[in-house]
Amino acid sequence: MTSPLLWYLNRGTGVVLLVVFTLTTVLGVLSTGRKFSPLWPRFVTQGLHRSLAAIGTILLIGHATTAVVDEYVDITWWQAIVPFGATYKPLYLSLGTLALDLTALIVVTSVLRDRMPTSAWRAVHLLSYVCFGVAVVHGVGIGTDSSAGWSVALTLGCVTAVAVATLARIGVGIRSAATGSRA
């Protein structure tokens, strides 16, 4: 089945996913700190992080599904799950598949967080950074609008937001280690 609607849905969910996963990543980075303002309590940040992650996961399933169902480009179900062997833009499609697989791993371990060692959960959850980067490269390489001015600006803005949040969190951690306090 092929339809312009499927193409627009796939394209639209890709763009929205960039924004949602950027917000999810930034909120995840910010919620790792121990000190918070009373105006923005930690439970609010974590709640938003979890809610946006759930929305992003649903959108990601929709994004992959529309890519497979739309027959305009030959993408099979197994190519949406196995990150090699794709025939359409193999590198970039494989990166998208890898991002989907990493997201699935992160979601499963988050659901099982209370049943696994914190260190194991944290190690898997740190893959979110890799997942975000891989997903961005996937979008830039395979996205039909990736060279449009608005898309370049959006992508740079999202990457910058994650980088700034990550550097700020690292800075807080270094400062806390230097003073002997908990970050």
Backbone as ProteinMPNN parsed JSONL, in Angstrom:
{"seq_chain_A": "MTSPLLWYLNRGTGVVLLVVFTLTTVLGVLSTGRKFSPLWPRFVTQGLHRSLAAIGTILLIGHATTAVVDEYVDITWWQAIVPFGATYKPLYLSLGTLALDLTALIVVTSVLRDRMPTSAWRAVHLLSYVCFGVAVVHGVGIGTDSSAGWSVALTLGCVTAVAVATLARIGVGIRSAATGSRA", "coords_chain_A": {"N_chain_A": [[0.846, -1.171, 0.0], [0.583, 2.177, -0.821], [0.651, 5.624, -0.164], [0.193, 9.142, -0.144], [-0.484, 10.076, 2.361], [0.649, 8.234, 4.178], [3.344, 8.744, 3.708], [3.531, 11.416, 4.557], [2.815, 11.048, 7.243], [4.952, 9.451, 8.119], [7.139, 11.134, 7.681], [6.352, 13.364, 9.224], [6.14, 12.218, 11.818], [8.813, 11.611, 12.199], [10.028, 14.162, 12.399], [8.671, 15.201, 14.638], [9.448, 13.312, 16.505], [12.175, 13.94, 16.78], [12.031, 16.344, 18.222], [10.554, 15.536, 20.523], [12.19, 13.477, 21.609], [14.447, 14.995, 22.062], [13.564, 16.753, 24.082], [12.955, 14.792, 25.997], [15.501, 13.713, 26.478], [16.917, 15.979, 27.42], [15.402, 16.594, 29.733], [15.84, 14.203, 31.113], [18.604, 14.37, 31.562], [18.665, 16.657, 33.183], [17.177, 15.776, 35.359], [18.842, 14.13, 36.728], [20.326, 15.405, 38.606], [20.811, 16.132, 42.101], [20.088, 18.354, 43.498], [17.506, 20.675, 43.47], [15.423, 23.366, 42.447], [12.846, 24.774, 44.49], [10.801, 25.708, 42.938], [10.768, 24.121, 40.741], [10.454, 21.155, 41.217], [12.129, 17.964, 41.611], [10.511, 15.69, 41.119], [8.699, 16.647, 39.268], [10.242, 17.139, 36.993], [11.157, 14.513, 36.511], [8.713, 13.203, 36.119], [7.728, 14.489, 33.8], [9.77, 13.734, 32.073], [9.444, 10.924, 31.959], [6.822, 10.772, 30.916], [7.086, 12.054, 28.408], [8.941, 10.323, 27.286], [7.385, 8.026, 27.028], [5.437, 8.927, 25.203], [7.142, 9.491, 23.049], [8.066, 6.899, 22.496], [5.741, 5.628, 21.581], [5.247, 7.209, 19.323], [7.548, 6.532, 17.9], [7.1, 3.847, 17.296], [4.93, 4.214, 15.593], [6.229, 5.674, 13.577], [8.113, 3.814, 12.546], [6.331, 1.854, 11.719], [4.788, 3.166, 9.703], [6.801, 3.556, 7.851], [7.327, 0.954, 7.031], [4.83, 0.001, 6.135], [4.163, 1.74, 4.046], [4.646, 1.289, 0.746], [6.12, 2.653, -1.093], [8.839, 3.043, -0.746], [11.005, 0.343, -0.414], [10.953, -1.112, 2.458], [11.261, -3.572, 4.766], [9.654, -5.483, 7.441], [11.574, -6.876, 8.933], [13.837, -5.362, 8.372], [13.304, -3.117, 9.794], [13.826, -3.887, 12.316], [16.201, -5.362, 12.505], [19.454, -4.23, 12.46], [20.972, -4.267, 9.987], [21.513, -5.063, 6.525], [19.677, -3.648, 5.051], [18.084, -2.397, 2.085], [17.353, 0.061, 1.097], [18.943, 3.077, 1.287], [21.096, 1.993, 3.059], [22.989, 2.482, 5.24], [21.883, 4.671, 6.699], [19.257, 3.817, 7.196], [19.826, 1.578, 8.724], [20.972, 2.82, 10.943], [18.723, 4.1, 11.957], [17.226, 1.848, 12.643], [18.921, 0.786, 14.59], [18.684, 2.836, 16.5], [15.98, 2.497, 17.153], [16.083, -0.099, 18.269], [17.815, 0.356, 20.455], [16.224, 2.157, 21.872], [14.096, 0.466, 22.544], [15.448, -1.314, 24.267], [16.182, 0.459, 26.315], [13.653, 1.263, 27.207], [12.565, -1.21, 28.107], [14.374, -1.884, 30.183], [13.898, 0.278, 31.832], [11.274, -0.135, 32.622], [11.704, -2.408, 34.107], [13.268, -1.464, 36.138], [13.139, -1.457, 38.993], [13.671, -4.068, 39.518], [16.229, -4.699, 38.935], [19.812, -4.28, 39.291], [20.845, -1.005, 40.245], [23.14, 0.036, 39.065], [23.346, -1.44, 36.702], [20.99, -0.689, 35.392], [21.529, 2.053, 35.096], [23.8, 1.982, 33.438], [22.717, 0.936, 31.06], [20.835, 2.923, 30.575], [22.441, 5.099, 30.018], [22.982, 4.685, 27.4], [21.171, 6.179, 26.098], [22.246, 8.572, 25.231], [23.854, 7.743, 23.087], [21.839, 6.66, 21.53], [20.302, 8.959, 20.938], [22.165, 10.453, 19.407], [22.644, 8.672, 17.242], [20.071, 8.52, 16.192], [19.714, 11.148, 15.319], [21.668, 11.323, 13.277], [20.586, 9.391, 11.579], [18.16, 10.695, 10.851], [19.152, 12.991, 9.552], [20.492, 11.804, 7.436], [18.562, 10.262, 6.058], [16.21, 11.614, 6.001], [13.762, 13.341, 4.125], [13.514, 16.053, 4.145], [15.791, 16.996, 5.283], [17.772, 18.774, 4.405], [16.536, 21.165, 4.173], [16.126, 24.56, 5.199], [14.616, 25.075, 7.597], [14.653, 22.549, 8.738], [17.366, 22.026, 9.144], [17.916, 24.068, 10.994], [16.211, 23.279, 13.111], [17.269, 20.746, 13.752], [19.926, 21.445, 14.485], [19.293, 23.092, 16.671], [18.107, 21.229, 18.422], [20.222, 19.385, 18.86], [22.043, 21.141, 20.02], [20.64, 21.845, 22.37], [20.641, 19.382, 23.794], [23.403, 19.018, 24.053], [24.159, 21.31, 25.565], [22.677, 20.897, 27.946], [23.859, 18.499, 28.774], [26.568, 19.254, 29.093], [26.237, 21.174, 31.107], [25.307, 19.55, 33.177], [27.523, 17.883, 33.539], [29.327, 19.824, 34.381], [28.145, 20.586, 36.837], [28.449, 18.187, 38.202], [31.267, 17.996, 38.315], [31.868, 20.278, 39.795], [30.539, 19.632, 42.187], [31.961, 17.376, 42.948], [34.405, 18.542, 43.461], [33.842, 20.115, 45.677], [32.964, 18.269, 47.417], [30.303, 17.714, 47.797], [27.026, 16.278, 47.135], [25.805, 15.907, 43.836]], "CA_chain_A": [[0.0, 0.0, 0.0], [1.315, 3.437, -0.838], [-0.259, 6.754, -0.058], [0.865, 10.352, 0.339], [-0.756, 10.195, 3.791], [1.673, 7.457, 4.886], [4.618, 9.458, 3.585], [3.461, 12.569, 5.457], [2.847, 10.548, 8.618], [6.31, 9.026, 8.416], [7.958, 12.353, 7.715], [5.922, 14.159, 10.376], [6.54, 11.585, 13.082], [10.272, 11.757, 12.326], [10.331, 15.518, 12.886], [8.151, 15.317, 16.006], [10.321, 12.482, 17.344], [13.383, 14.701, 17.078], [11.707, 17.294, 19.29], [10.153, 14.82, 21.739], [13.349, 12.814, 22.202], [15.325, 16.044, 22.58], [13.008, 17.141, 25.385], [13.12, 13.644, 26.897], [16.916, 13.616, 26.838], [17.259, 17.139, 28.252], [14.78, 16.403, 31.055], [16.559, 13.109, 31.759], [19.883, 14.909, 32.04], [18.412, 17.58, 34.287], [16.609, 15.094, 36.515], [19.866, 13.345, 37.421], [20.892, 16.196, 39.696], [20.189, 15.93, 43.409], [19.607, 19.634, 44.012], [16.529, 21.296, 42.587], [14.716, 24.541, 42.918], [11.482, 24.466, 44.943], [9.881, 26.075, 41.878], [10.809, 23.062, 39.732], [10.894, 19.974, 41.973], [12.661, 16.838, 40.845], [9.455, 14.783, 40.662], [8.08, 17.232, 38.078], [11.165, 16.862, 35.893], [11.135, 13.076, 36.221], [7.403, 12.867, 35.573], [7.707, 14.951, 32.405], [10.721, 12.891, 31.35], [8.809, 9.621, 31.726], [5.668, 10.949, 30.034], [7.577, 12.326, 27.053], [9.563, 9.089, 26.794], [6.289, 7.14, 26.608], [4.894, 9.504, 23.964], [8.149, 9.271, 22.012], [8.101, 5.483, 22.145], [4.55, 5.379, 20.757], [5.505, 7.845, 18.022], [8.589, 5.757, 17.215], [6.426, 2.672, 16.734], [4.178, 4.717, 14.44], [7.195, 6.063, 12.55], [8.622, 2.589, 11.917], [5.208, 1.18, 11.062], [4.455, 3.836, 8.445], [7.894, 3.315, 6.899], [7.196, -0.407, 6.509], [3.544, -0.157, 5.446], [4.217, 2.493, 2.793], [5.435, 0.501, -0.192], [6.847, 3.518, -2.028], [10.223, 2.63, -0.539], [10.972, -1.05, 0.044], [11.49, -1.36, 3.793], [10.521, -4.704, 5.315], [9.572, -5.518, 8.903], [12.839, -7.282, 9.543], [14.792, -4.256, 8.235], [12.97, -2.147, 10.837], [14.239, -4.443, 13.608], [17.591, -5.822, 12.411], [20.189, -3.06, 11.944], [21.843, -4.465, 8.831], [20.857, -5.735, 5.408], [18.674, -2.805, 4.393], [18.359, -2.133, 0.679], [17.142, 1.495, 0.868], [19.873, 3.87, 2.097], [21.412, 0.999, 4.092], [23.627, 3.024, 6.44], [20.976, 5.525, 7.462], [18.15, 3.003, 7.688], [20.383, 0.752, 9.802], [21.109, 3.679, 12.125], [17.373, 4.256, 12.503], [16.895, 0.572, 13.279], [19.714, 0.723, 15.821], [18.056, 3.748, 17.456], [14.759, 1.832, 17.608], [16.477, -1.204, 19.142], [18.312, 0.939, 21.711], [15.062, 2.689, 22.586], [13.391, -0.686, 23.12], [16.253, -1.78, 25.398], [16.078, 1.467, 27.374], [12.285, 1.185, 27.738], [12.416, -2.462, 28.861], [15.114, -1.795, 31.45], [13.244, 1.275, 32.68], [10.114, -0.809, 33.208], [12.232, -3.384, 35.07], [14.268, -0.761, 36.958], [13.091, -1.883, 40.399], [14.045, -5.483, 39.606], [17.603, -4.888, 38.48], [20.749, -3.409, 40.003], [20.849, 0.383, 39.779], [24.293, 0.25, 38.182], [23.032, -2.018, 35.389], [19.994, 0.193, 34.776], [22.204, 3.297, 34.717], [24.671, 1.707, 32.289], [21.867, 0.836, 29.868], [20.194, 4.218, 30.354], [23.433, 5.993, 29.406], [22.909, 4.474, 25.957], [20.268, 7.203, 25.553], [23.072, 9.544, 24.509], [24.196, 7.099, 21.811], [20.577, 6.548, 20.791], [19.964, 10.283, 20.427], [23.103, 10.783, 18.328], [22.393, 7.783, 16.103], [18.785, 8.921, 15.602], [19.929, 12.408, 14.601], [22.374, 11.005, 12.033], [19.572, 8.721, 10.756], [17.257, 11.712, 10.308], [19.878, 13.846, 8.611], [20.864, 11.031, 6.254], [17.454, 9.639, 5.33], [15.063, 12.524, 5.981], [13.581, 14.009, 2.841], [13.6, 17.499, 4.355], [16.934, 17.278, 6.149], [18.597, 19.89, 3.926], [15.735, 22.401, 4.194], [16.587, 25.485, 6.23], [13.915, 24.869, 8.866], [15.076, 21.264, 9.288], [18.734, 22.21, 9.632], [17.821, 24.878, 12.213], [15.602, 22.451, 14.152], [18.241, 19.724, 14.141], [20.998, 22.107, 15.241], [18.73, 23.52, 17.949], [17.929, 20.051, 19.274], [21.551, 18.891, 19.235], [22.595, 22.138, 20.941], [19.944, 21.72, 23.654], [21.156, 18.197, 24.477], [24.81, 19.276, 24.389], [24.216, 22.29, 26.662], [22.202, 20.227, 29.167], [24.868, 17.512, 29.162], [27.743, 19.978, 29.616], [25.85, 21.776, 32.39], [25.258, 18.464, 34.167], [28.913, 17.491, 33.808], [29.885, 20.912, 35.184], [27.618, 20.464, 38.2], [29.098, 17.02, 38.788], [32.671, 18.332, 38.612], [31.852, 21.245, 40.902], [30.134, 18.919, 43.386], [33.082, 16.514, 43.337], [35.455, 19.405, 44.004], [33.432, 20.627, 46.987], [32.625, 17.132, 48.263], [28.857, 17.589, 47.996], [26.338, 15.42, 46.154], [25.182, 16.679, 42.751]], "C_chain_A": [[0.899, 1.244, 0.0], [0.307, 4.581, -0.874], [0.539, 7.971, 0.382], [0.65, 10.547, 1.84], [0.294, 9.449, 4.612], [3.02, 8.175, 4.851], [4.639, 10.663, 4.534], [3.488, 12.14, 6.924], [4.259, 10.142, 9.015], [7.232, 10.223, 8.587], [7.634, 13.183, 8.956], [6.326, 13.54, 11.693], [8.05, 11.669, 13.276], [10.662, 13.106, 12.9], [9.872, 15.677, 14.335], [9.003, 14.484, 16.963], [11.616, 13.203, 17.711], [13.133, 15.644, 18.255], [11.388, 16.569, 20.598], [11.347, 14.138, 22.395], [14.408, 13.815, 22.666], [14.847, 16.466, 23.964], [13.176, 16.028, 26.416], [14.559, 13.557, 27.385], [17.321, 14.764, 27.754], [16.663, 16.98, 29.645], [15.445, 15.26, 31.813], [17.889, 13.567, 32.324], [19.658, 15.798, 33.258], [17.878, 16.876, 35.528], [17.623, 14.235, 37.256], [20.473, 14.112, 38.587], [20.134, 15.985, 40.991], [19.579, 17.224, 43.947], [18.672, 20.272, 42.996], [15.919, 22.496, 43.253], [13.342, 24.121, 43.432], [10.441, 24.837, 43.887], [9.774, 24.992, 40.81], [11.311, 21.785, 40.405], [11.306, 18.815, 41.071], [11.556, 15.923, 40.317], [8.736, 15.32, 39.431], [8.947, 16.928, 36.855], [11.125, 15.391, 35.512], [9.8, 12.643, 35.624], [7.272, 13.284, 34.117], [8.613, 14.08, 31.534], [10.067, 11.554, 30.992], [7.632, 9.731, 30.755], [6.1, 11.195, 28.599], [8.257, 11.092, 26.451], [8.49, 8.121, 26.308], [5.672, 7.631, 25.298], [5.863, 9.267, 22.802], [8.207, 7.827, 21.562], [6.909, 5.114, 21.252], [4.736, 5.991, 19.361], [6.54, 7.068, 17.22], [7.998, 4.496, 16.584], [5.626, 3.086, 15.501], [5.09, 5.075, 13.274], [7.712, 4.827, 11.805], [7.515, 1.874, 11.144], [4.861, 1.841, 9.728], [5.552, 3.631, 7.399], [7.766, 1.936, 6.257], [5.926, -0.557, 5.661], [3.534, 0.58, 4.105], [5.168, 1.774, 1.834], [6.193, 1.346, -1.207], [8.344, 3.225, -1.968], [10.17, 1.234, 0.076], [11.717, -1.196, 1.372], [10.623, -2.456, 4.397], [10.511, -4.645, 6.84], [10.907, -5.895, 9.527], [13.89, -6.182, 9.43], [14.515, -3.155, 9.26], [13.448, -2.612, 12.209], [15.711, -4.84, 13.62], [18.424, -4.721, 11.756], [21.244, -3.349, 10.88], [21.046, -5.168, 7.741], [19.792, -4.909, 4.7], [19.081, -2.555, 2.945], [18.197, -0.647, 0.347], [18.032, 2.273, 1.824], [20.347, 3.055, 3.305], [22.036, 1.573, 5.367], [22.613, 3.777, 7.296], [19.757, 4.769, 7.979], [18.624, 2.117, 8.838], [20.582, 1.573, 11.076], [19.743, 3.93, 12.772], [16.922, 2.998, 13.232], [17.657, 0.414, 14.586], [19.113, 1.633, 16.891], [16.766, 3.141, 18.01], [15.095, 0.714, 18.591], [16.998, -0.691, 20.486], [17.165, 1.511, 22.536], [14.286, 1.561, 23.251], [14.131, -1.214, 24.35], [16.128, -0.822, 26.583], [14.689, 1.416, 28.018], [12.117, -0.063, 28.599], [13.149, -2.378, 30.194], [14.518, -0.735, 32.373], [12.011, 0.685, 33.357], [10.562, -1.778, 34.306], [13.205, -2.759, 36.073], [14.3, -1.243, 38.405], [13.533, -3.33, 40.595], [15.475, -5.744, 39.157], [18.533, -3.964, 39.267], [20.764, -2.002, 39.387], [21.992, 0.623, 38.797], [24.029, -0.311, 36.779], [22.013, -1.138, 34.66], [20.673, 1.47, 34.271], [23.09, 3.098, 33.492], [23.856, 1.622, 31.001], [21.272, 2.201, 29.55], [21.154, 5.245, 29.742], [23.487, 5.812, 27.888], [21.949, 5.466, 25.295], [21.051, 8.253, 24.768], [23.44, 9.003, 23.129], [22.954, 7.043, 20.926], [20.197, 7.887, 20.165], [20.864, 10.642, 19.243], [22.867, 9.962, 17.073], [21.096, 8.184, 15.4], [18.923, 10.22, 14.815], [20.628, 12.145, 13.271], [21.421, 10.284, 11.062], [18.675, 9.762, 10.079], [17.926, 12.6, 9.273], [20.168, 13.087, 7.313], [19.703, 10.526, 5.424], [16.256, 10.573, 5.197], [14.965, 13.292, 4.674], [13.681, 15.525, 2.954], [14.865, 17.914, 5.092], [17.816, 18.434, 5.682], [17.827, 21.207, 3.873], [16.177, 23.27, 5.367], [15.937, 25.261, 7.583], [14.369, 23.586, 9.541], [16.496, 21.346, 9.852], [18.71, 22.991, 10.948], [17.248, 24.061, 13.369], [16.594, 21.409, 14.658], [19.378, 20.333, 14.949], [20.513, 22.571, 16.611], [18.574, 22.355, 18.916], [19.266, 19.496, 19.758], [22.196, 19.851, 20.245], [21.95, 22.019, 22.319], [20.471, 20.526, 24.452], [22.607, 18.419, 24.904], [24.927, 20.236, 25.569], [23.778, 21.653, 27.974], [23.248, 19.243, 29.68], [26.098, 18.198, 29.744], [27.439, 20.636, 30.963], [25.831, 20.717, 33.482], [26.648, 17.987, 34.529], [29.576, 18.552, 34.688], [29.423, 20.859, 36.624], [28.282, 19.289, 38.905], [30.542, 17.292, 39.166], [32.742, 19.281, 39.802], [31.495, 20.549, 42.216], [31.257, 18.013, 43.875], [34.191, 17.343, 43.972], [35.118, 19.888, 45.412], [33.062, 19.487, 47.95], [31.14, 16.972, 48.523], [28.278, 16.657, 46.943], [25.642, 16.277, 45.129], [23.766, 16.253, 42.533]], "O_chain_A": [[1.866, 1.318, 0.758], [-0.735, 4.505, -1.525], [1.459, 7.852, 1.191], [1.504, 11.118, 2.518], [0.776, 9.962, 5.621], [3.743, 8.206, 5.847], [5.63, 10.903, 5.225], [4.117, 12.799, 7.752], [4.712, 10.451, 10.118], [8.009, 10.293, 9.539], [8.536, 13.648, 9.652], [6.799, 14.235, 12.592], [8.518, 11.786, 14.409], [11.519, 13.192, 13.779], [10.6, 16.224, 15.164], [9.252, 14.895, 18.096], [12.095, 13.083, 18.838], [13.946, 15.723, 19.176], [11.892, 16.942, 21.657], [11.504, 14.212, 23.613], [15.187, 13.512, 23.571], [15.636, 16.528, 24.907], [13.502, 16.292, 27.573], [14.805, 13.35, 28.573], [17.998, 14.544, 28.758], [17.353, 17.208, 30.638], [15.599, 15.337, 33.032], [18.259, 13.194, 33.437], [20.382, 15.697, 34.248], [18.11, 17.342, 36.644], [17.304, 13.669, 38.301], [21.079, 13.506, 39.471], [18.939, 15.69, 40.973], [18.656, 17.186, 44.761], [19.003, 20.393, 41.817], [15.908, 22.615, 44.478], [12.73, 23.209, 42.875], [9.317, 24.337, 43.93], [8.8, 24.952, 40.059], [12.452, 21.376, 40.193], [10.877, 18.714, 39.921], [11.648, 15.431, 39.193], [8.217, 14.542, 38.631], [8.441, 16.511, 35.813], [11.066, 15.054, 34.329], [9.765, 11.807, 34.722], [6.765, 12.523, 33.293], [8.264, 13.736, 30.405], [10.137, 11.113, 29.845], [7.465, 8.885, 29.877], [5.54, 10.609, 27.672], [8.158, 10.848, 25.249], [8.669, 7.465, 25.282], [5.416, 6.838, 24.392], [5.449, 8.887, 21.707], [8.378, 7.553, 20.374], [7.062, 4.373, 20.281], [4.419, 5.362, 18.35], [6.427, 6.957, 15.999], [8.359, 4.126, 15.467], [5.642, 2.392, 14.484], [4.76, 4.81, 12.118], [7.741, 4.806, 10.574], [7.741, 1.356, 10.05], [4.662, 1.148, 8.73], [5.267, 3.541, 6.204], [8.064, 1.77, 5.074], [5.956, -1.171, 4.594], [2.956, 0.09, 3.135], [6.366, 1.674, 2.102], [6.847, 0.799, -2.095], [9.024, 3.166, -2.992], [9.377, 0.979, 0.982], [12.934, -1.378, 1.406], [9.409, -2.3, 4.528], [11.249, -3.873, 7.454], [11.323, -5.308, 10.526], [14.753, -6.071, 10.3], [15.397, -2.35, 9.558], [13.476, -1.827, 13.157], [16.393, -4.673, 14.631], [18.142, -4.32, 10.627], [22.306, -2.727, 10.883], [20.022, -5.794, 8.015], [19.081, -5.425, 3.838], [20.267, -2.507, 2.62], [18.833, -0.149, -0.581], [17.893, 2.147, 3.041], [20.031, 3.394, 4.445], [21.644, 1.184, 6.467], [22.51, 3.53, 8.498], [19.275, 5.045, 9.077], [17.901, 1.929, 9.817], [20.377, 1.06, 12.176], [19.63, 3.966, 13.997], [16.315, 3.069, 14.301], [17.096, -0.044, 15.581], [19.039, 1.25, 18.059], [16.489, 3.258, 19.204], [14.455, 0.596, 19.636], [16.661, -1.241, 21.534], [17.141, 1.366, 23.758], [13.865, 1.691, 24.4], [13.505, -1.527, 25.362], [15.984, -1.259, 27.724], [14.568, 1.514, 29.239], [11.583, 0.018, 29.705], [12.6, -2.762, 31.226], [14.633, -0.856, 33.593], [11.738, 0.971, 34.522], [9.875, -1.942, 35.314], [13.898, -3.485, 36.785], [15.376, -1.417, 38.977], [13.746, -3.764, 41.727], [15.881, -6.897, 39.017], [18.082, -2.974, 39.843], [20.703, -1.843, 38.167], [21.825, 1.337, 37.809], [24.445, 0.283, 35.785], [22.151, -0.874, 33.466], [20.418, 1.911, 33.151], [23.125, 3.952, 32.606], [24.254, 2.17, 29.973], [21.209, 2.595, 28.385], [20.724, 6.153, 29.031], [23.981, 6.685, 27.174], [21.92, 5.578, 24.069], [20.57, 8.764, 23.756], [23.349, 9.715, 22.129], [23.01, 7.339, 19.732], [19.815, 7.943, 18.996], [20.379, 11.082, 18.201], [22.889, 10.496, 15.964], [21.024, 8.191, 14.171], [18.313, 10.371, 13.757], [20.223, 12.689, 12.244], [21.452, 10.543, 9.859], [18.46, 9.706, 8.868], [17.335, 12.921, 8.242], [20.098, 13.658, 6.225], [19.834, 10.374, 4.21], [15.38, 10.341, 4.364], [15.956, 13.826, 4.177], [13.909, 16.206, 1.954], [14.995, 19.073, 5.486], [18.538, 19.017, 6.491], [18.402, 22.25, 3.563], [16.561, 22.75, 6.415], [16.62, 25.256, 8.607], [14.462, 23.525, 10.767], [16.782, 20.793, 10.914], [19.396, 22.626, 11.903], [17.749, 24.144, 14.49], [16.735, 21.218, 15.866], [19.755, 19.793, 15.989], [21.238, 22.458, 17.599], [18.879, 22.485, 20.101], [19.418, 19.175, 20.937], [22.822, 19.413, 21.21], [22.646, 22.085, 23.332], [20.719, 20.645, 25.652], [22.988, 18.039, 26.011], [25.718, 19.996, 26.481], [24.428, 21.841, 29.002], [23.493, 19.164, 30.884], [26.616, 17.77, 30.775], [28.288, 20.652, 31.855], [26.293, 20.967, 34.595], [26.927, 17.714, 35.696], [30.301, 18.221, 35.627], [30.22, 21.066, 37.54], [28.638, 19.389, 40.079], [30.996, 16.863, 40.227], [33.567, 19.111, 40.7], [32.089, 20.848, 43.251], [31.481, 17.894, 45.08], [34.843, 16.894, 44.916], [36.01, 20.05, 46.244], [32.87, 19.713, 49.145], [30.746, 16.179, 49.379], [28.953, 16.291, 45.981], [24.97, 17.25, 45.471], [23.086, 16.794, 41.661]]}, "name": "protein", "num_of_chains": 1, "seq": "MTSPLLWYLNRGTGVVLLVVFTLTTVLGVLSTGRKFSPLWPRFVTQGLHRSLAAIGTILLIGHATTAVVDEYVDITWWQAIVPFGATYKPLYLSLGTLALDLTALIVVTSVLRDRMPTSAWRAVHLLSYVCFGVAVVHGVGIGTDSSAGWSVALTLGCVTAVAVATLARIGVGIRSAATGSRA"}
